[in-house]
């Protein structure tokens, strides 16, 4: 985090007038981590669970959703840290702010999950297409 703080605050000059820039930077890094873990887990889940998908009649969408829930479970403790620091700095949670935070978290979750589902389906569909073209 110190590297990002130095890079954005000193080198690039961003956040010069922003109060509590480090808290904003850390909160952004937490959300990027959640998106990355959701997206990467969603794209890899079908490949890693290929044997279960072929042997059992389960919906394939279940595996990326499960990886997204695991990513949320890992991210919630990281979200507690900036909330705790903000409360120490004098921030008082209000319903509108908490609703906006929940909406932002849900939007990142849906974006990561939808892209993970879409990208995990590409190898399956491209493999089926290339197998059909080889038979002809």
PyMOL commands that set and color helices and strands:
alter all, ss='L'
color gray80, all
select helices_A, chain A and resi 2-11+21-48+50-55+61-88+95-135
alter helices_A, ss='H'
color red, helices_A
deselect
rebuild
show_as cartoon
